[in-house]
Amino acid sequence: MVGLLRESTQDQEERSCWFIHFMPWSPSSIDKELEQPTSAQIVASIDDLLIEILLCLPIRSLLCFKTVSKRWLSLITNPQFSVLRHPYPNPAIGLFLPSTSVSSKPEFDYVHFDSQNPTKPPFKELKFTKDPSGISILQSCNGLLLCSSSQWRQAKRNYYVYNPTTKQYTALPKSVLGTENSKIHAISLAFDPAKSPHYKVVCVRDSVSSPQHYQIEIYSSETGPWRFSGGPFIADVNFYNGIYWNGSIHWISTSGNLTSLCYNLDLETLGVMPMPPLPDDQETTITYFGESCDHLHLIKISYPRVRFDVYEMKRDYSEWFVKYKVDLEHLATPFPSMINSYLDPDELHYYDFTMSSLVRGRREEDAFLVLAISSDCKSLRYNLLSKTYEKLHDDESADEQVYFFGAAGAFEYIESLCCV
């Protein structure tokens, strides 16, 4: 008989897992049990059945179960097991934010999305490898983090792909060019565990052969070293915030005449994505551009409004459509610091907040915005359907102050067993 027990003490939360245990045998039944396998032994001897059971367990339990035996370790760490466990995108459970603490190396604060059941931060400082300058996060993509050393000299930087759940990492090889004369404008991670256990990394840098042009290099964890992809090209987008969705890396401009560019990783071709229409009479800025649970979103705000639309892109790239309508004006009463006080009260209010993340869940009603009120370091979870909110973080009850960045400086934490 198979039973499932769970450690529940708070001090052991980080190590909490499920343990399979067998019912004790009485001395008189030992000989009989030796002659006939128990139900537990039968289950444990059939890989397909054991995998079905393991697929139902929490990730933290599976991390514990890897130590049961070499066979269990092999089953759980098999890349196909991870693909089976993630038939649908995993929702994010928290955010990593660059910390303002005075330190010679980058540190990170953590905001957990479930204020009722917060978990211990996965890390404060990335120490998976000894790098004298420390490790920074560049991007989060479906459970993996793209990181780099914090060297101020770009040519000296090392790049890594890191899984914060399993604590595994790999160091990316040096690029084809590897020269200070070819500036790197951005490096983006492309990973979809529902499609493949392998990932790709796309690097946009200056072209050596064509001045004032860009060149793409691509690295694959399946096939190996960096290689050139396509020829030199010209673009007017923000390469820093590359978003992976629908098999492509997407870049957009964030102000002025909105433009876009997308790179299809299967075809290795560049294309253009349509952009939402712009009003003629107001200054508009893209305040959020990101992906969540296989949905691509964009938010543009005409200041000083707090009423805005959340756009979602159709999978065929035919158009952006309005997915959510948002009105945050009622938040100014419980959070007056949202309004800049130096403005004339008779003038239009300027609302001081940033959108750190837009998170979709398994259910439609689980979608929410993470809003950061920078002036007093509060973080809010605003449900996009019910229009309700709750505080995720408040510096008045915390030991350390959290400094909130915009979407480009907030990195989602998604639990994953994927190998790197």
Residue, then its C-alpha position, 0 to 999 in steps of 0.5 A: m500500500v502506498g501512502l503520501l506524507r508531507e512535512s508541514t513545519q514552517d522551518q522546513e518549508e523550503r525542504s517540504c516534500w512528499f514521501i512514499h512510505f510502505m506499511p510496516w510488515s509484521p514478523s509473521s508476514i515476512d516470508k509471505e511478502l517475500e514470495q509475493p510483491t506488494s502493491a507498492q513494489i509493483v507500482a515502483s517497478i513499472d516506469d510508466l505508472l511511476i511517472e504518472i504518479l510523479l507527474c501529479l506531485p509538486i515540484r518541490s516534492l520532485l526535487c526531494f524525490k531525485t535523491v530516492s534512487k538513481r532510477w528515480l533521478s533518471l526519470i525526473t531529470n529526463p527532459q521528456f518528463s519536464v515536457l510531460r509535466h508542462p503541457y500548458p505554460n506555468p503561471a508565474i508565482g513571484l517577481f525578482l527585483p534588483s535591490t537598492s541595498v549598497s553592495s558591490k555585487p547585484e542583489f535581488d528582492y523578491v515579491h511573492f504573488d500570494s500574500q496569504n502564503p508567501t514563500k521564502p525568496p529563492f535567492k538574494e544574490l546569484k551565487f551559482t558560479k564564482d564571478p568576481s563582478g557578480i551576476s545580473i538577470l537579463q531576462s526570464c523565460n518560462g522558468l529559466l533566467l538568462c544572466s550575465s556577469s556584471q562586468w562593465r566591459q562588455a567583451k569581458r562578460n560571461y553569459y549563463v542560463y540558470n534554473p532557479t528552481t533546480k539551481q542548475y546552470t550552464a555557461l554559454p560559449k563565447s560568441v563568433l565575433g567576441t570583439e569589443n568592436s562589435k557592440i552587443h545590443a541585446i541577448s534574448l532567451a527563447f524557451d518553450p518547455a511545452k514544445s521542446p526541452h531545448y532552448k535558443v539564445v538570440c544575440v543582436r550586435d553591430s555588424v562588422s561588415s556593414p556599418q550602422h547595421y545589426q547582425i543576429e547570432i544564434y545559439s542552440s542548447e541542442t546543436g551547440p555553438w554560436r553561428f550567424s543567422g541572416g545578413p545585416f539589417i536596420a531597425d528602430v526598436n528597443f532591443y533591450n526588452g526582447i519578448y519570446w512568444n509564439g516561436s519568435i522574439h519580439w522587439i518594439s519601440t516604446s515611444g514616438n512612432l511605434t514600430s516593431l520587429c520579430y525574429n522567427l526562430d524556426l524559419e530564422t527570418l525577420g518580420v514586422m508585427p502590427m502595432p496598436p493605433l496611436p491617438d493624434d492629440q496626446e503623448t502616448t508611451i508603452t508602459y508594459f510589453g510582455e508575455s504570460c501563459d502564452h499570451l502577448h500583452l501591451i499597455k500604452i498610456s496617454y498621461p496623465r490618464v489612469r484609464f487605459d486598455v490592455y491589448e493582446m495580440k492574436r496568434d496569427y498577428s492579424e491585430w491587437f485587440v482590447k483584452y481588458k479595460v482598466d480604471l485605477e482612479h479609485l486607488a488614489t483614495p487608499f493610496p494617495s501617494m499615487i498622485n504627485s503632490y507638487l502639482d497644482p490641485d486644480e490641474l490634471h493629476y499625474y499618477d505615479f505608479t509603474m506596471s511591473s508585470l501582467v500575470r495570466g493564470r490557468r483560469e481567466e479570472d486569475a489575471f492580474l496586474v502587479l502595480a508598484i507605487s515607487s514613492d512609498c515602495k508599495s506593491l499591489r495585485y490588481n485583479l483585471l476582472s473583479k477590479t479588486y486589489e491587495k497589497l503584496h509588499d509594504d516597506e512599513s512591515a519589511d526589514e528592507q526596502v524594495y525599489f521597484f523598477g518598470a517591467a524591464g527591470a522585473f523578472e517573473y519567477i516560474e517554477s520549472l524542472c527543465c534542464v539547462 
